[in-house]
Amino acid sequence: MGRKHKKEHHEEHADETWLIPYADLLTLLLALFIVLFASAQVDQKKFDQIAASFNVAFNGSPALLESPKPPQPDNQSQAMPPAPQLPTIMTAMSGINEKAYMQETAQLIELKKMLDQYIADNGLGGALSTALTDDGLMIRIKDTALFPSGSAELRPESRRFGTQIAKLLSPLTQKVTVSGHTDNIPINTRDFPSNWELSSRRAVNFMKFLMSQETGLKPERFSATGYGEYRPVAGNDTSEGRSINRRVEVFIQRNYRP
């Protein structure tokens, strides 16, 4: 009787080699989404997370999920002082400017006291006055104390207090502006076709007189300008107001502001 050979039936397994590139593709997609998410707000922590994610994706090492430690600085770099922060610098500069402002204020107050004392001692209260403002110190001189009517030539008696003003200005470092002002009554002469020319010439002449004194005044600190009738300090509808508007001003401008 012939032996019957049973055929061995082996289960056929499906080809699973496609899983490998599929898994790699999923891994790369995961890494891409991590990069896109982290790039929305980049900082050191997220950068470390991105680096760790790439290591996991390509090396498959779970241990690399821990954030890598930053390199330790050597002794030389540890000895270097940290760079000053901008708010610290601004705070320090603000403190310096405030101190300089207070010192300058004290200087201008002392100068005003000296001028007021000189005005009182010499009976010049009707001709000169001073005013301290947030911008600086103003010395206001009535035009009749300096010039004859309609003229820009200095009176001989004005040279005495002009010399005193030059001496008091000598130690200062602030910029000084000498300005001329008139009332609104028009002038039309050969020398002064308008109030512009009259006010400008008066300012320049008084400034030149201050410069001529042997007091060491630095010309680069000084300037002169004429405003004519256009910066009144009183009404021009009365003779008293017009008299106040006709003036020369010496303005000492602050170097520092609060």
VEXDOPA-941376 format. One line per field, with one value per residue: z, x, y of N, C-alpha, C in turn; residue number from 1. Coordinates in steps of 0.05 Angstrom, whole numbers. Atoms other than C-alpha are relative to their C-alpha. Layout:
N
nZ: [Z;...]
nX: [X;...]
nY: [Y;...]
caZ: [Z;...]
caX: [X;...]
caY: [Y;...]
cZ: [Z;...]
cX: [X;...]
cY: [Y;...]
seq: [NUM;...]
//
This chain:
258
nZ: [0;2;-22;9;-11;-5;6;-22;8;-15;3;14;-14;18;1;-19;3;5;-26;-7;10;-11;-27;3;9;-23;-18;12;-3;-28;-4;14;-16;-24;8;6;-25;-17;13;-5;-22;-3;-22;-5;-8;24;18;-11;6;28;3;-12;17;23;-8;-3;26;17;-15;-16;-27;-19;-19;10;-5;-21;12;-4;-18;14;-6;-23;8;-14;-22;11;7;-25;-13;14;-12;19;14;-13;15;9;-21;-20;11;1;-27;-9;15;-11;-26;5;10;-22;-17;15;1;-26;-3;17;-12;-22;12;11;-22;-12;19;-2;-25;4;18;-15;-19;15;8;-24;-10;18;7;28;0;22;26;2;-16;6;-3;4;11;5;23;-6;-14;18;-9;17;-2;14;22;-6;-16;18;25;4;16;29;5;-9;-13;-29;-17;-16;-27;1;1;-27;-7;21;-9;-23;11;13;-20;-11;20;7;-8;8;24;15;23;-6;22;-4;19;0;3;2;0;26;15;22;4;28;3;18;-13;-9;15;-15;-27;2;0;-26;-21;6;-5;-28;-12;8;-13;-29;-2;6;-24;-20;10;-1;-28;-5;-20;9;12;24;20;10;-18;2;25;-2;18;-3;3;7;-17;1;-25;-21;-26;-10;21;15;2;-19;0;-20;11;21;-13;-10;22;11;-19;9;-18;0;-10;-6;5;-16;12;-8;-6;-19]
nX: [17;-17;1;10;-15;16;-13;-1;10;-12;15;-14;-1;1;-25;2;-24;10;4;-24;0;23;-7;-19;15;15;-19;-8;23;1;-22;7;20;-13;-15;19;12;-20;-9;18;-11;-27;-17;-21;13;12;-21;-10;20;-2;-24;5;19;-15;-16;18;10;-20;-16;17;-11;18;-15;-5;23;-7;-12;-29;-10;-16;-29;-8;-21;-26;-6;-5;25;14;-11;9;25;22;4;21;25;8;14;-19;-15;18;4;-25;-2;21;-10;-21;13;15;-20;-11;21;2;-24;4;21;-13;-18;16;12;-20;-4;23;-3;-21;11;21;-14;-12;21;10;-21;-5;25;7;24;18;-13;-8;15;-8;21;-10;21;-9;-19;-25;1;4;-7;16;-10;18;-15;-10;-24;-22;-2;19;23;-5;-28;-13;-26;2;-4;-24;6;7;-24;-8;13;-6;-26;6;13;-21;-16;15;3;-26;-6;21;-5;25;3;13;13;8;22;12;29;11;29;12;0;-20;-22;-9;-22;-21;-15;18;25;22;-7;-18;-27;-6;-4;-24;-24;-4;-10;-27;-18;-4;-16;-27;-11;-7;-24;-23;-11;-21;11;-3;24;-6;20;16;23;19;14;17;23;20;28;18;23;16;0;5;6;22;17;-10;21;-6;-28;-14;-5;-20;-26;-9;-8;-25;-19;-20;0;-23;11;-19;15;-9;-13;13;29;7]
nY: [-23;-24;-20;-26;-22;-24;-25;-19;-27;-23;-25;-21;-26;-23;-14;-23;-18;-27;-14;-15;-28;-14;-10;-23;-23;-11;-12;-26;-18;-8;-20;-25;-14;-11;-24;-22;-10;-13;-24;-22;-15;11;-8;20;25;14;9;25;20;7;17;26;14;11;23;23;9;13;19;18;3;-14;-15;-27;-17;-19;-24;1;-21;-20;2;-16;-19;4;-19;-27;-13;-6;-24;-24;-10;-1;-25;-15;-1;-27;-15;-9;-23;-23;-10;-15;-25;-17;-10;-20;-24;-13;-13;-24;-20;-13;-17;-23;-17;-15;-20;-22;-14;-18;-21;-18;-15;-20;-21;-15;-17;-22;-17;-15;-18;-22;-13;6;16;-8;5;28;20;28;21;28;18;28;0;-14;-25;-23;-27;-17;-27;-19;-12;-27;2;6;-15;-22;7;4;3;25;-7;3;-23;3;10;28;17;8;25;20;13;18;24;16;13;21;21;12;27;18;17;2;-17;-26;-14;-29;-5;-27;-1;-27;0;4;-25;4;-19;0;-19;10;21;21;0;12;8;23;-10;-14;20;16;-16;-3;25;4;-20;5;24;-8;-14;21;14;-18;-2;19;19;28;12;15;-8;22;5;-22;-5;-24;1;-21;9;-23;-4;24;15;-19;11;-17;-9;-23;-20;-22;-8;16;26;-3;-5;25;17;-9;12;19;22;18;25;21;25;23;23;25;-1;21]
caZ: [0;-22;32;26;35;68;41;93;89;110;125;77;112;81;59;116;89;72;147;152;104;130;201;178;142;204;245;197;197;273;273;222;265;326;288;263;332;367;314;333;397;393;458;489;520;455;417;464;453;378;382;427;380;321;360;378;307;276;332;369;436;492;536;491;509;568;552;540;592;566;562;626;618;635;691;645;620;691;712;660;690;660;609;639;620;583;639;688;642;632;706;720;665;693;762;733;694;755;797;742;736;811;810;751;785;846;802;767;832;860;796;801;874;854;797;841;894;842;816;886;907;845;841;774;792;738;684;698;722;726;721;731;689;672;610;642;671;637;646;619;604;587;521;550;597;537;477;459;424;353;360;368;398;471;523;560;628;604;598;674;686;619;645;709;669;627;690;718;653;647;690;659;607;583;516;518;471;466;434;415;419;400;406;348;326;256;244;176;175;132;183;204;151;200;272;249;234;298;344;309;311;384;402;362;390;462;450;418;479;525;482;484;560;585;619;578;547;493;429;408;468;445;392;376;344;332;341;325;353;349;419;465;540;550;511;457;467;522;527;589;554;494;540;572;504;482;513;505;536;556;563;596;570;614;596;632;638;692]
caX: [0;31;51;12;53;17;33;56;17;56;19;38;59;44;104;116;178;135;128;200;197;127;153;210;161;118;180;202;132;132;199;172;111;155;199;138;108;172;190;129;163;237;275;331;284;247;312;337;271;279;350;327;269;316;362;303;278;344;379;320;353;302;358;368;299;331;352;427;466;496;572;603;645;718;750;769;698;671;717;688;635;566;550;509;436;405;355;413;452;391;378;450;448;382;415;474;430;387;448;476;408;405;477;460;397;437;487;432;398;463;474;404;417;481;445;386;434;471;406;382;449;452;379;367;301;264;314;335;299;313;270;289;248;251;291;343;356;329;360;312;338;292;311;318;372;414;396;366;299;304;378;423;483;495;488;552;518;496;567;575;522;538;609;581;536;596;635;579;571;645;649;587;587;515;495;473;424;418;352;323;249;208;136;88;98;131;198;223;290;352;387;325;273;232;231;267;330;326;317;371;422;410;419;483;512;500;528;590;598;596;649;693;702;764;725;743;674;675;641;618;571;535;484;442;374;320;246;219;149;129;144;111;107;54;-2;16;-49;-19;44;63;56;96;151;155;159;218;274;337;339;400;378;423;399;404;452;411;337;302]
caY: [0;63;114;176;237;294;360;409;473;535;599;652;717;784;825;876;910;971;986;1010;1069;1084;1089;1133;1178;1185;1200;1255;1284;1285;1321;1372;1388;1396;1445;1485;1488;1508;1561;1602;1624;1612;1614;1573;1522;1507;1505;1451;1414;1418;1390;1334;1317;1311;1266;1221;1221;1202;1164;1134;1146;1161;1185;1245;1270;1304;1375;1377;1415;1480;1481;1505;1568;1564;1603;1661;1672;1667;1723;1771;1817;1816;1869;1926;1925;1984;2002;2005;2052;2097;2100;2120;2173;2200;2206;2243;2292;2305;2321;2367;2401;2415;2442;2487;2511;2530;2567;2607;2623;2651;2691;2720;2740;2776;2813;2832;2858;2899;2927;2946;2976;3021;3041;3006;2974;3013;2994;2922;2860;2785;2722;2649;2600;2526;2544;2590;2659;2722;2791;2843;2914;2972;3005;3075;3049;3029;3072;3139;3137;3109;3096;3034;3071;3054;3109;3123;3109;3040;3016;3013;2960;2927;2915;2885;2838;2816;2800;2758;2720;2704;2641;2610;2553;2562;2591;2664;2698;2774;2794;2862;2881;2942;2965;2964;3036;3033;3065;3085;3120;3115;3071;3031;3018;2977;2953;2889;2929;2971;2911;2870;2926;2939;2866;2861;2925;2906;2836;2867;2912;2851;2817;2879;2875;2840;2785;2723;2714;2661;2686;2616;2616;2680;2697;2759;2766;2818;2803;2873;2882;2809;2784;2834;2823;2877;2908;2959;2998;3042;3082;3044;2977;3001;3025;2956;2922;2964;2924;2882;2813;2772;2700;2647;2580;2518;2462;2410;2394;2353]
cZ: [0;22;-11;14;3;-6;23;-11;18;-4;-14;15;-20;1;16;-3;-4;26;6;-12;10;28;-1;-9;23;20;-10;2;28;6;-13;16;25;-7;-5;25;16;-13;5;22;6;25;6;7;-24;-19;10;-6;-29;-5;10;-18;-25;7;4;-27;-16;14;16;28;20;19;-8;2;21;-13;5;18;-17;8;23;-8;16;20;-11;-6;25;13;-13;13;-20;-12;13;-17;-6;21;22;-9;0;27;10;-14;11;27;-4;-10;21;18;-14;-1;26;4;-17;11;22;-10;-11;21;13;-19;1;26;-3;-18;15;21;-13;-8;23;10;-18;-10;-29;-2;-23;-27;-5;17;-8;5;-5;-8;-2;-22;6;15;-20;14;-20;5;-16;-21;7;18;-17;-23;1;-18;-29;-7;10;12;30;14;16;28;0;1;28;7;-22;7;23;-10;-14;20;12;-19;-6;10;-9;-25;-17;-24;8;-25;7;-22;4;-6;-1;6;-28;-16;-22;1;-29;-4;-19;12;6;-15;14;28;1;2;26;22;-4;6;29;14;-7;14;29;3;-6;23;21;-8;3;28;4;22;-9;-11;-26;-21;-10;17;-5;-28;4;-21;6;-6;-7;21;6;24;24;27;14;-23;-13;-2;19;-2;20;-10;-22;12;11;-23;-13;19;-15;21;-3;13;3;-1;15;-18;5;5;19;-14]
cX: [18;-3;-10;15;-19;16;-1;-9;12;-17;17;-2;1;28;-2;24;-8;-2;25;1;-25;5;19;-14;-15;19;9;-22;-3;21;-7;-21;12;15;-19;-12;20;9;-18;10;28;13;19;-13;-11;22;12;-20;1;24;-5;-19;14;17;-17;-9;21;16;-17;9;-17;16;5;-24;5;15;30;9;17;29;7;23;25;5;3;-27;-16;10;-10;-26;-22;-4;-23;-25;-8;-16;19;15;-18;-6;23;2;-21;9;21;-12;-15;18;11;-21;-2;24;-3;-21;11;18;-16;-14;20;6;-23;2;21;-10;-20;13;13;-21;-11;21;4;-26;-9;-25;-19;11;6;-17;11;-23;13;-23;11;20;27;-6;-2;8;-14;8;-18;17;12;25;24;3;-18;-22;7;29;10;27;-4;5;25;-5;-7;24;8;-14;4;26;-5;-14;20;17;-15;-5;26;4;-20;8;-25;1;-16;-11;-7;-21;-10;-29;-9;-30;-10;-2;21;22;9;20;21;15;-18;-26;-24;10;18;29;8;5;25;26;5;10;29;19;5;16;29;13;8;26;25;12;20;-9;3;-25;7;-22;-17;-24;-23;-13;-18;-22;-19;-28;-19;-22;-15;1;-5;-5;-22;-16;12;-21;3;29;17;7;21;28;12;10;26;22;22;1;26;-10;22;-14;13;15;-14;-30;-7;-10]
cY: [24;20;26;22;24;25;19;27;21;25;20;27;23;15;26;19;29;16;17;28;15;11;23;25;13;14;28;20;11;21;27;15;11;26;24;11;16;27;24;18;-11;11;-23;-27;-15;-9;-26;-23;-9;-19;-28;-16;-11;-24;-25;-11;-16;-21;-20;-4;15;17;29;18;21;23;-1;23;20;-3;18;19;-6;22;29;14;6;26;26;10;1;27;15;1;29;15;10;25;25;11;16;27;20;12;21;26;15;15;25;22;15;18;25;19;17;22;24;16;19;23;21;17;23;23;17;18;24;20;17;20;25;13;-5;-16;7;-6;-29;-18;-28;-19;-27;-17;-28;-2;14;26;23;25;19;29;19;16;27;-1;-6;19;24;-9;-2;-5;-28;5;0;27;-4;-12;-30;-18;-10;-26;-21;-14;-19;-26;-18;-15;-24;-23;-16;-28;-21;-17;-1;18;25;12;28;6;29;-1;29;-1;-2;25;-2;21;-2;22;-12;-24;-24;2;-12;-7;-25;10;13;-21;-17;15;5;-25;-5;19;-6;-26;7;15;-20;-14;18;3;-22;-19;-29;-13;-14;6;-23;-6;21;1;24;-2;23;-11;23;2;-26;-19;19;-14;17;9;25;22;23;7;-15;-28;1;5;-26;-18;8;-8;-16;-21;-16;-26;-21;-27;-23;-20;-26;5;-22;-25]
seq: [1;2;3;4;5;6;7;8;9;10;11;12;13;14;15;16;17;18;19;20;21;22;23;24;25;26;27;28;29;30;31;32;33;34;35;36;37;38;39;40;41;42;43;44;45;46;47;48;49;50;51;52;53;54;55;56;57;58;59;60;61;62;63;64;65;66;67;68;69;70;71;72;73;74;75;76;77;78;79;80;81;82;83;84;85;86;87;88;89;90;91;92;93;94;95;96;97;98;99;100;101;102;103;104;105;106;107;108;109;110;111;112;113;114;115;116;117;118;119;120;121;122;123;124;125;126;127;128;129;130;131;132;133;134;135;136;137;138;139;140;141;142;143;144;145;146;147;148;149;150;151;152;153;154;155;156;157;158;159;160;161;162;163;164;165;166;167;168;169;170;171;172;173;174;175;176;177;178;179;180;181;182;183;184;185;186;187;188;189;190;191;192;193;194;195;196;197;198;199;200;201;202;203;204;205;206;207;208;209;210;211;212;213;214;215;216;217;218;219;220;221;222;223;224;225;226;227;228;229;230;231;232;233;234;235;236;237;238;239;240;241;242;243;244;245;246;247;248;249;250;251;252;253;254;255;256;257;258]
//
